[in-house]
Amino acid sequence: MKAIVTVVGKDQVGIIAAVCVHLASYNVNVLDISQTVMQGFLTMMMVVDVSACNVPVAELAQAVEEKGKEMNLSIRLQREDIFSAMHQV
Amino acid sequence: MLNVKDILSTQDMIDKRHLDIRTITMGISLLDCTDTDVNKCADKIYDKIVRRAENLVKVGQEIEWEFGIPIVNKRIAVTPISLVGSSCQTDSYVPLAIAMDRAAKNCGVNFIGGFSALVQKGATSGDEVLINSIPEALAQTECVCASVNVGSTRAGINMDAVAKMGRIIKETANITADKDGLGCAKLVVFANAVEDNPFMAGAFHGVGEPECVLNVGVSGPGVVYHALQGIKGQPFDVVAETVKKTAFRITRMGQMVGVEASKRLGVPFGIVDLSLAPTPAVGDSVARILEEMGLEVCGTHGTTAALALLNDAVKKGGVMASNHVGGLSGAFIPVSEDEGMIAAAECGTLTLSKLEAMTCVCSVGLDMIAVPGDTSAATISAIIADEAAIGMVNSKTTAVRIIPAPGKSVGDRVEMGGLLGSAPVMPVIDKGSELFIDRGGRIPAPLQSLKN
């Protein structure tokens, strides 16, 4: 099962590292990363595999959001299905 | 393959355009809860609802987190209580309403619908008891919603029931006068009621439905409004196409959430109700969509045409996105629950007469309208009769949810709170309809041919 992680906020040192370490602690594998930084503002998207995640996905999504608040960023994790349902016929 | 633009556009719709799943509503059959003792019947109703719906809220919250999409309401609809209670030897079904209310609170849902009777052709003794119990039931409970179907295209209009409902609405308003007649916000009078509607206050679980079923109501006036902002001045072909595309996306999301929830709850998936359901929040208004099409204020000339286009395009866009579409599907025009409608009514442009015309092409009817507290029962009945006639002749669902706010007059405001919003008291025509309503009897069903 795949999910999309979206990170939005002011660029700072170690965002990718921190997010990846956090995800790894839940046994979540990062499949793809894309990021843009414009005028110090970061938008990062990650495609991750949550099949082997050691907590329920709903709990993971809450944990990731918490982590975001800690780092002064908006981080959210959503199952990929919602995007494919809305944008692919 | 997904691209970044699509992901950000979905998140933008959720964060800024109020995109949400308006409701997941579990329909539960209570046909096996009958008993001659009303208290035993109430216990059976309570047990069955709690047993079936105990995980509804939990599953809803899990899905909200996993997909990052708000599910605003989790609700329950049950078999019309007039059928369930008809074996009870009692003259009041209030204990059954209280059991429904307790069960709803225990499950954590905010509304439970089905304190209902279907009397389009005539009333059984159970129907009579139910209708007489409505004012007390709505006053004594918080979550229970009541509805009565008084007409249909096949049966005509039961004018005795119409007359009675005028009196019941007045009584409900008076008995809940301390809350501006809030009881009336939970009472709908229908023509051509549907059996699988997930939206309150008119939801009930029809007898043609399975034991238990999950229906989903989507929403998204804010998303449609935003999409139309991008095509200013373009012809209506483009407007219709844009609404269709937007409705398609919204409905796909509703379908996905519905299937996921029904899988987790072990309950068959029923339908997606493709509705544009507004909320009092700024940016979540159907009236503002109509105004975006070029109307200065909702309610001016052209409003009916704009609404007709919107209602039809929403259905066309949504139909392909879901494998089962049902419920009321279309654009709702509740006055108190729509920021733009409230503003239009307050400035006097949106009148009751215009709203009545709009109900010919919207998905339901006169919804959440406050009228002066001294409006007579006969006038309310006559409003219901007009609305039922529109539904009957046009083979569509129509409804009246009207609040004759005790002690209030034109210019005052009725505060219902939360999703129910607030409504300016609108004037009614001050000429009587008593003799018309006093006639009683039935208006025969209309011809289905020779349509002009």
Interface residues (C-beta under 8 A of the other chain):
Chain A: I4 T6 S34 T43 M45 P56 V57 A58 E59 A61 Q62 R76 L77 Q78 R79 E80 D81 I82 F83 S84 A85 M86 H87 Q88
Chain B: L2 V4 D6 I7 L8 S9 T10 Q11 Q61 E62 I63 E64 W65 E66 F67 G68 I69 R249 R252 M253 Q255 M256 E260
